[in-house]
Amino acid sequence: LAQRVSSIDNSTEIIDFAKCNVSSCGQDNVDFEQLELAQIDAIQAYDVIAVTASLPAVPENLKQALKTGGRMFVIIGNSPVMQALLITRVGEAEWTTQSLFETDLPRLKL
């Protein structure tokens, strides 16, 4: 499905848990890195970003970390009114945003 996967989390416990899961599946194309959300930047541009917890708004640094043509799935808002978004970078400084559905998801621990 993917040539390489980068998994980023700020928790060593979550990273260790994920490493065990990936190892038990026999996958060797996943890299793990411990970073805070604010530390993610455009130096390493991504084709796909999936944020697996909610945020109050879309962080600009995550948008900048997308390659042109790259897509990001993110859930934003405040409980109980949140929405899932698909953001696509269509140019150097241009993105499109599609609202996919409404939901309510726990907040990302920053």
Long-range contacts (C-beta under 8 A, 24 or more apart in sequence): 2-29, 2-48, 3-29, 4-29, 4-30, 4-31, 5-29, 5-30, 5-31, 6-30, 6-31, 6-32, 6-33, 6-44, 6-46, 7-31, 7-32, 7-33, 8-32, 8-33, 8-34, 8-35, 8-40, 9-34, 9-35, 10-34, 10-35, 10-36, 10-37, 10-109, 10-110, 11-109, 36-110, 37-61, 37-62, 37-108, 37-110, 38-110, 40-65, 41-65, 45-70, 46-70, 47-71, 48-72, 48-73, 49-73, 49-74, 50-74, 51-75, 51-108, 53-105, 53-106, 53-107, 53-108, 53-109, 54-79, 54-82, 54-104, 54-105, 54-106, 54-107, 54-108, 55-107, 55-108, 56-107, 58-85, 58-87, 63-87, 63-89, 63-95, 66-95, 68-92, 75-103, 75-105, 79-104, 79-107, 80-104
